Amino acid sequence: MSEPVNASMAEVRMHLADVNDEYRRLREAAERYEDQWLNHLAEQSESEGTEGSVSIEEMAALLRSPG
């Protein structure tokens, strides 16, 4: 396990905006890739038939639900 990092509040404040911007960028990328993946799964299921299939909305809800 890595050692804790000690920083002054001034140092933290200086980098907080950068961290927040990076978090937003990663979150948007994750959402974009999730949408692409769900679309791929939907297209795949359409090509395999409809028996036992669920809507894209139901699939997204199932994937986002905890546990």
Biopython code that builds the backbone (N, CA, C, O; Angstrom):
import numpy as np
from Bio.PDB.StructureBuilder import StructureBuilder

atoms = [
    (1, "MET", "N", (0.847, -1.169, 0.000)),
    (1, "MET", "CA", (0.000, 0.000, 0.000)),
    (1, "MET", "C", (0.895, 1.236, 0.000)),
    (1, "MET", "O", (1.948, 1.250, 0.638)),
    (2, "SER", "N", (0.470, 2.264, -0.716)),
    (2, "SER", "CA", (1.303, 3.457, -0.828)),
    (2, "SER", "C", (1.186, 4.324, 0.424)),
    (2, "SER", "O", (0.217, 4.248, 1.179)),
    (3, "GLU", "N", (2.197, 5.134, 0.606)),
    (3, "GLU", "CA", (2.243, 6.043, 1.752)),
    (3, "GLU", "C", (1.263, 7.193, 1.532)),
    (3, "GLU", "O", (1.066, 7.610, 0.390)),
    (4, "PRO", "N", (0.647, 7.712, 2.584)),
    (4, "PRO", "CA", (-0.256, 8.862, 2.425)),
    (4, "PRO", "C", (0.521, 10.089, 1.957)),
    (4, "PRO", "O", (1.700, 10.256, 2.270)),
    (5, "VAL", "N", (-0.153, 10.924, 1.216)),
    (5, "VAL", "CA", (0.453, 12.154, 0.706)),
    (5, "VAL", "C", (-0.019, 13.317, 1.562)),
    (5, "VAL", "O", (-1.215, 13.488, 1.797)),
    (6, "ASN", "N", (0.924, 14.103, 2.019)),
    (6, "ASN", "CA", (0.590, 15.288, 2.792)),
    (6, "ASN", "C", (0.724, 16.510, 1.894)),
    (6, "ASN", "O", (1.740, 16.689, 1.222)),
    (7, "ALA", "N", (-0.315, 17.354, 1.886)),
    (7, "ALA", "CA", (-0.291, 18.574, 1.081)),
    (7, "ALA", "C", (-1.010, 19.673, 1.846)),
    (7, "ALA", "O", (-1.913, 19.413, 2.642)),
    (8, "SER", "N", (-0.597, 20.886, 1.593)),
    (8, "SER", "CA", (-1.266, 22.015, 2.229)),
    (8, "SER", "C", (-2.606, 22.249, 1.538)),
    (8, "SER", "O", (-2.819, 21.791, 0.415)),
    (9, "MET", "N", (-3.503, 22.958, 2.208)),
    (9, "MET", "CA", (-4.799, 23.276, 1.616)),
    (9, "MET", "C", (-4.615, 24.122, 0.358)),
    (9, "MET", "O", (-5.388, 23.987, -0.591)),
    (10, "ALA", "N", (-3.622, 24.977, 0.337)),
    (10, "ALA", "CA", (-3.357, 25.797, -0.843)),
    (10, "ALA", "C", (-3.004, 24.908, -2.042)),
    (10, "ALA", "O", (-3.475, 25.143, -3.154)),
    (11, "GLU", "N", (-2.177, 23.895, -1.809)),
    (11, "GLU", "CA", (-1.810, 22.970, -2.882)),
    (11, "GLU", "C", (-3.036, 22.186, -3.362)),
    (11, "GLU", "O", (-3.218, 21.975, -4.561)),
    (12, "VAL", "N", (-3.850, 21.768, -2.435)),
    (12, "VAL", "CA", (-5.067, 21.026, -2.787)),
    (12, "VAL", "C", (-5.977, 21.895, -3.632)),
    (12, "VAL", "O", (-6.483, 21.451, -4.663)),
    (13, "ARG", "N", (-6.187, 23.119, -3.208)),
    (13, "ARG", "CA", (-7.053, 24.043, -3.956)),
    (13, "ARG", "C", (-6.515, 24.292, -5.363)),
    (13, "ARG", "O", (-7.289, 24.397, -6.314)),
    (14, "MET", "N", (-5.196, 24.387, -5.498)),
    (14, "MET", "CA", (-4.594, 24.639, -6.805)),
    (14, "MET", "C", (-4.927, 23.527, -7.803)),
    (14, "MET", "O", (-5.082, 23.787, -8.996)),
    (15, "HIS", "N", (-5.034, 22.306, -7.319)),
    (15, "HIS", "CA", (-5.218, 21.160, -8.204)),
    (15, "HIS", "C", (-6.654, 20.637, -8.240)),
    (15, "HIS", "O", (-6.969, 19.743, -9.025)),
    (16, "LEU", "N", (-7.509, 21.181, -7.409)),
    (16, "LEU", "CA", (-8.881, 20.692, -7.330)),
    (16, "LEU", "C", (-9.620, 20.851, -8.654)),
    (16, "LEU", "O", (-10.334, 19.938, -9.068)),
    (17, "ALA", "N", (-9.469, 21.966, -9.313)),
    (17, "ALA", "CA", (-10.141, 22.177, -10.601)),
    (17, "ALA", "C", (-9.649, 21.174, -11.641)),
    (17, "ALA", "O", (-10.443, 20.665, -12.434)),
    (18, "ASP", "N", (-8.356, 20.887, -11.646)),
    (18, "ASP", "CA", (-7.811, 19.904, -12.587)),
    (18, "ASP", "C", (-8.402, 18.521, -12.336)),
    (18, "ASP", "O", (-8.773, 17.811, -13.271)),
    (19, "VAL", "N", (-8.482, 18.154, -11.072)),
    (19, "VAL", "CA", (-9.036, 16.847, -10.714)),
    (19, "VAL", "C", (-10.505, 16.769, -11.118)),
    (19, "VAL", "O", (-10.956, 15.757, -11.654)),
    (20, "ASN", "N", (-11.243, 17.837, -10.858)),
    (20, "ASN", "CA", (-12.661, 17.877, -11.207)),
    (20, "ASN", "C", (-12.856, 17.783, -12.723)),
    (20, "ASN", "O", (-13.724, 17.051, -13.197)),
    (21, "ASP", "N", (-12.041, 18.531, -13.483)),
    (21, "ASP", "CA", (-12.141, 18.467, -14.945)),
    (21, "ASP", "C", (-11.822, 17.063, -15.454)),
    (21, "ASP", "O", (-12.496, 16.563, -16.355)),
    (22, "GLU", "N", (-10.804, 16.429, -14.887)),
    (22, "GLU", "CA", (-10.425, 15.078, -15.315)),
    (22, "GLU", "C", (-11.533, 14.080, -14.971)),
    (22, "GLU", "O", (-11.829, 13.189, -15.767)),
    (23, "TYR", "N", (-12.144, 14.220, -13.797)),
    (23, "TYR", "CA", (-13.256, 13.358, -13.395)),
    (23, "TYR", "C", (-14.407, 13.484, -14.398)),
    (23, "TYR", "O", (-14.958, 12.479, -14.848)),
    (24, "ARG", "N", (-14.763, 14.718, -14.742)),
    (24, "ARG", "CA", (-15.852, 14.932, -15.708)),
    (24, "ARG", "C", (-15.524, 14.314, -17.059)),
    (24, "ARG", "O", (-16.383, 13.693, -17.684)),
    (25, "ARG", "N", (-14.292, 14.480, -17.511)),
    (25, "ARG", "CA", (-13.877, 13.931, -18.801)),
    (25, "ARG", "C", (-13.982, 12.405, -18.797)),
    (25, "ARG", "O", (-14.482, 11.810, -19.751)),
    (26, "LEU", "N", (-13.510, 11.778, -17.723)),
    (26, "LEU", "CA", (-13.570, 10.324, -17.622)),
    (26, "LEU", "C", (-15.006, 9.823, -17.506)),
    (26, "LEU", "O", (-15.359, 8.792, -18.077)),
    (27, "ARG", "N", (-15.822, 10.553, -16.770)),
    (27, "ARG", "CA", (-17.227, 10.162, -16.616)),
    (27, "ARG", "C", (-17.961, 10.236, -17.957)),
    (27, "ARG", "O", (-18.724, 9.333, -18.301)),
    (28, "GLU", "N", (-17.728, 11.308, -18.709)),
    (28, "GLU", "CA", (-18.354, 11.445, -20.021)),
    (28, "GLU", "C", (-17.886, 10.341, -20.968)),
    (28, "GLU", "O", (-18.684, 9.792, -21.729)),
    (29, "ALA", "N", (-16.602, 10.020, -20.921)),
    (29, "ALA", "CA", (-16.077, 8.947, -21.770)),
    (29, "ALA", "C", (-16.717, 7.612, -21.391)),
    (29, "ALA", "O", (-17.082, 6.829, -22.269)),
    (30, "ALA", "N", (-16.852, 7.350, -20.107)),
    (30, "ALA", "CA", (-17.463, 6.099, -19.656)),
    (30, "ALA", "C", (-18.911, 6.008, -20.122)),
    (30, "ALA", "O", (-19.358, 4.945, -20.554)),
    (31, "GLU", "N", (-19.639, 7.101, -20.040)),
    (31, "GLU", "CA", (-21.033, 7.106, -20.491)),
    (31, "GLU", "C", (-21.120, 6.882, -21.998)),
    (31, "GLU", "O", (-21.997, 6.160, -22.474)),
    (32, "ARG", "N", (-20.206, 7.503, -22.750)),
    (32, "ARG", "CA", (-20.173, 7.337, -24.206)),
    (32, "ARG", "C", (-19.900, 5.879, -24.571)),
    (32, "ARG", "O", (-20.573, 5.316, -25.435)),
    (33, "TYR", "N", (-18.918, 5.273, -23.917)),
    (33, "TYR", "CA", (-18.580, 3.881, -24.213)),
    (33, "TYR", "C", (-19.680, 2.925, -23.768)),
    (33, "TYR", "O", (-19.923, 1.906, -24.413)),
    (34, "GLU", "N", (-20.338, 3.256, -22.670)),
    (34, "GLU", "CA", (-21.455, 2.433, -22.220)),
    (34, "GLU", "C", (-22.574, 2.468, -23.258)),
    (34, "GLU", "O", (-23.153, 1.431, -23.579)),
    (35, "ASP", "N", (-22.880, 3.646, -23.782)),
    (35, "ASP", "CA", (-23.912, 3.758, -24.813)),
    (35, "ASP", "C", (-23.527, 2.961, -26.057)),
    (35, "ASP", "O", (-24.369, 2.273, -26.634)),
    (36, "GLN", "N", (-22.274, 3.047, -26.471)),
    (36, "GLN", "CA", (-21.813, 2.288, -27.634)),
    (36, "GLN", "C", (-21.945, 0.786, -27.387)),
    (36, "GLN", "O", (-22.381, 0.042, -28.266)),
    (37, "TRP", "N", (-21.570, 0.352, -26.201)),
    (37, "TRP", "CA", (-21.637, -1.064, -25.842)),
    (37, "TRP", "C", (-23.083, -1.543, -25.834)),
    (37, "TRP", "O", (-23.392, -2.616, -26.353)),
    (38, "LEU", "N", (-23.976, -0.737, -25.238)),
    (38, "LEU", "CA", (-25.388, -1.107, -25.201)),
    (38, "LEU", "C", (-25.975, -1.167, -26.606)),
    (38, "LEU", "O", (-26.760, -2.064, -26.913)),
    (39, "ASN", "N", (-25.602, -0.223, -27.457)),
    (39, "ASN", "CA", (-26.067, -0.254, -28.840)),
    (39, "ASN", "C", (-25.568, -1.500, -29.558)),
    (39, "ASN", "O", (-26.307, -2.116, -30.326)),
    (40, "HIS", "N", (-24.323, -1.870, -29.311)),
    (40, "HIS", "CA", (-23.760, -3.085, -29.900)),
    (40, "HIS", "C", (-24.541, -4.313, -29.433)),
    (40, "HIS", "O", (-24.882, -5.179, -30.238)),
    (41, "LEU", "N", (-24.820, -4.384, -28.144)),
    (41, "LEU", "CA", (-25.592, -5.520, -27.623)),
    (41, "LEU", "C", (-26.990, -5.565, -28.222)),
    (41, "LEU", "O", (-27.497, -6.641, -28.539)),
    (42, "ALA", "N", (-27.612, -4.403, -28.378)),
    (42, "ALA", "CA", (-28.953, -4.345, -28.960)),
    (42, "ALA", "C", (-28.934, -4.828, -30.412)),
    (42, "ALA", "O", (-29.803, -5.595, -30.827)),
    (43, "GLU", "N", (-27.947, -4.381, -31.174)),
    (43, "GLU", "CA", (-27.830, -4.818, -32.564)),
    (43, "GLU", "C", (-27.576, -6.314, -32.645)),
    (43, "GLU", "O", (-28.127, -6.996, -33.509)),
    (44, "GLN", "N", (-26.750, -6.818, -31.755)),
    (44, "GLN", "CA", (-26.449, -8.246, -31.730)),
    (44, "GLN", "C", (-27.697, -9.047, -31.399)),
    (44, "GLN", "O", (-27.960, -10.075, -32.024)),
    (45, "SER", "N", (-28.464, -8.588, -30.427)),
    (45, "SER", "CA", (-29.667, -9.325, -30.044)),
    (45, "SER", "C", (-30.718, -9.274, -31.148)),
    (45, "SER", "O", (-31.461, -10.236, -31.342)),
    (46, "GLU", "N", (-30.786, -8.144, -31.880)),
    (46, "GLU", "CA", (-31.727, -8.046, -32.996)),
    (46, "GLU", "C", (-31.382, -9.054, -34.081)),
    (46, "GLU", "O", (-32.270, -9.642, -34.698)),
    (47, "SER", "N", (-30.100, -9.250, -34.309)),
    (47, "SER", "CA", (-29.696, -10.190, -35.348)),
    (47, "SER", "C", (-29.913, -11.637, -34.918)),
    (47, "SER", "O", (-29.988, -12.523, -35.769)),
    (48, "GLU", "N", (-30.014, -11.890, -33.623)),
    (48, "GLU", "CA", (-30.209, -13.249, -33.110)),
    (48, "GLU", "C", (-31.680, -13.596, -32.907)),
    (48, "GLU", "O", (-32.005, -14.749, -32.623)),
    (49, "GLY", "N", (-32.572, -12.617, -33.046)),
    (49, "GLY", "CA", (-33.996, -12.861, -32.835)),
    (49, "GLY", "C", (-34.480, -12.151, -31.591)),
    (49, "GLY", "O", (-33.695, -11.527, -30.878)),
    (50, "THR", "N", (-35.780, -12.247, -31.329)),
    (50, "THR", "CA", (-36.366, -11.495, -30.230)),
    (50, "THR", "C", (-36.782, -12.338, -29.042)),
    (50, "THR", "O", (-37.163, -11.778, -28.014)),
    (51, "GLU", "N", (-36.728, -13.635, -29.131)),
    (51, "GLU", "CA", (-37.152, -14.481, -28.014)),
    (51, "GLU", "C", (-36.255, -14.252, -26.797)),
    (51, "GLU", "O", (-35.035, -14.395, -26.874)),
    (52, "GLY", "N", (-36.881, -13.894, -25.672)),
    (52, "GLY", "CA", (-36.145, -13.675, -24.432)),
    (52, "GLY", "C", (-35.401, -12.348, -24.372)),
    (52, "GLY", "O", (-34.603, -12.132, -23.460)),
    (53, "SER", "N", (-35.647, -11.462, -25.324)),
    (53, "SER", "CA", (-34.922, -10.192, -25.342)),
    (53, "SER", "C", (-35.618, -9.147, -24.474)),
    (53, "SER", "O", (-36.782, -9.299, -24.103)),
    (54, "VAL", "N", (-34.884, -8.091, -24.163)),
    (54, "VAL", "CA", (-35.412, -6.961, -23.393)),
    (54, "VAL", "C", (-35.117, -5.691, -24.172)),
    (54, "VAL", "O", (-34.254, -5.678, -25.049)),
    (55, "SER", "N", (-35.835, -4.622, -23.849)),
    (55, "SER", "CA", (-35.596, -3.347, -24.524)),
    (55, "SER", "C", (-34.258, -2.772, -24.066)),
    (55, "SER", "O", (-33.707, -3.183, -23.045)),
    (56, "ILE", "N", (-33.751, -1.823, -24.833)),
    (56, "ILE", "CA", (-32.492, -1.173, -24.484)),
    (56, "ILE", "C", (-32.603, -0.455, -23.150)),
    (56, "ILE", "O", (-31.642, -0.405, -22.382)),
    (57, "GLU", "N", (-33.786, 0.106, -22.875)),
    (57, "GLU", "CA", (-34.001, 0.789, -21.600)),
    (57, "GLU", "C", (-33.954, -0.206, -20.436)),
    (57, "GLU", "O", (-33.369, 0.077, -19.390)),
    (58, "GLU", "N", (-34.578, -1.375, -20.630)),
    (58, "GLU", "CA", (-34.546, -2.402, -19.580)),
    (58, "GLU", "C", (-33.128, -2.910, -19.359)),
    (58, "GLU", "O", (-32.713, -3.144, -18.224)),
    (59, "MET", "N", (-32.388, -3.079, -20.451)),
    (59, "MET", "CA", (-31.011, -3.553, -20.342)),
    (59, "MET", "C", (-30.154, -2.541, -19.586)),
    (59, "MET", "O", (-29.373, -2.919, -18.713)),
    (60, "ALA", "N", (-30.297, -1.263, -19.914)),
    (60, "ALA", "CA", (-29.525, -0.220, -19.235)),
    (60, "ALA", "C", (-29.868, -0.178, -17.754)),
    (60, "ALA", "O", (-28.978, -0.023, -16.917)),
    (61, "ALA", "N", (-31.150, -0.314, -17.419)),
    (61, "ALA", "CA", (-31.569, -0.305, -16.022)),
    (61, "ALA", "C", (-30.977, -1.493, -15.269)),
    (61, "ALA", "O", (-30.537, -1.348, -14.128)),
    (62, "LEU", "N", (-30.965, -2.659, -15.898)),
    (62, "LEU", "CA", (-30.395, -3.840, -15.262)),
    (62, "LEU", "C", (-28.894, -3.681, -15.027)),
    (62, "LEU", "O", (-28.383, -4.080, -13.980)),
    (63, "LEU", "N", (-28.197, -3.108, -15.984)),
    (63, "LEU", "CA", (-26.759, -2.930, -15.851)),
    (63, "LEU", "C", (-26.398, -1.889, -14.803)),
    (63, "LEU", "O", (-25.349, -1.990, -14.167)),
    (64, "ARG", "N", (-27.250, -0.895, -14.617)),
    (64, "ARG", "CA", (-26.959, 0.164, -13.668)),
    (64, "ARG", "C", (-27.415, -0.161, -12.257)),
    (64, "ARG", "O", (-27.018, 0.512, -11.306)),
    (65, "SER", "N", (-28.249, -1.190, -12.113)),
    (65, "SER", "CA", (-28.764, -1.517, -10.780)),
    (65, "SER", "C", (-27.667, -2.181, -9.943)),
    (65, "SER", "O", (-26.889, -2.982, -10.464)),
    (66, "PRO", "N", (-27.603, -1.852, -8.651)),
    (66, "PRO", "CA", (-26.565, -2.443, -7.793)),
    (66, "PRO", "C", (-26.818, -3.925, -7.577)),
    (66, "PRO", "O", (-27.957, -4.380, -7.470)),
    (67, "GLY", "N", (-25.715, -4.663, -7.517)),
    (67, "GLY", "CA", (-25.740, -6.071, -7.163)),
    (67, "GLY", "C", (-26.483, -6.884, -8.092)),
    (67, "GLY", "O", (-26.583, -8.097, -7.908)),
]
sb = StructureBuilder()
sb.init_structure("model")
sb.init_model(0)
sb.init_chain("A")
sb.init_seg("    ")
for serial, (resi, resn, name, xyz) in enumerate(atoms, 1):
    if name == "N":
        sb.init_residue(resn, " ", resi, " ")
    sb.init_atom(name, np.array(xyz, "f"), 0.0, 1.0, " ", f" {name:<3s}", serial, name[0])
structure = sb.get_structure()
